[in-house]
């Protein structure tokens, strides 16, 4: 009976992936970015209602995950196993996944504030590095805790980790970045990291926008302390930043 249920599960997943519009939706999510149903409808070349039906089916089969933040709903692949399965099928079919091209102004895309923490390319790089190095550890509640080495890292920056854990808010959590469509670090730990970066002059903040500029000192310090090679792109471009979409929960 167990084997029979497995067979049924495989056939259901295979049927879901086999539908061309769903294939396009899943492949477009392989780069790790989250997308709205409207974006996925355009990628799949179907109507919004059809895309919603497809996403509901994919969610029921645990192929995609829904992220709700404020009034906004974003979809991503459920986990790495889904991406690996799609990659294996692509090898067989010799297809390539379409790439996501963000349209956020360069300076805002590179670094900006998101409520009281850092967002943009720089913040996503730091977030990914913290997970890769094991400084941040994911729990089942979609929040993070610090490992011993992580506590040492932040303690070395003068951040009182124990004090942050007593605040009436999440200590550390993923916050979906609206330009990168990947998580950056939120919560009280993310806020403390931004304040430290500002205090130490690693980044400077524009007076009239949320844009942050990475200083030469910041580039050196972040590279030395976090082991992150920060790209030079967008640091020197002083184009006028655009405001976030009206009503956006992603900043």
Secondary structure, 3 states (H helix, E strand, C coil): CHHHHHHHHHHHHHHHHHCHHHHHHHHHCCCCCCECHHHHHHHHCCCHHHHHHHHHHHHHCCCEEEEEECCEEEEEECCHHHHHHHHHHHHHHCCCCCCCCCCCCHHHHHCEEECCEEECHHHHHHHHHHHHCCCEEECCCCEEEECHHHHHHHHHCCCCHHHHCCCCCCCCEEEECCCCCCEEEEHHHHHHHHHHHHHCCCEEECCCCCEEEECHHHHHHHHHHHCCCCCCCCCCCCCCCCCCCCCCCCC
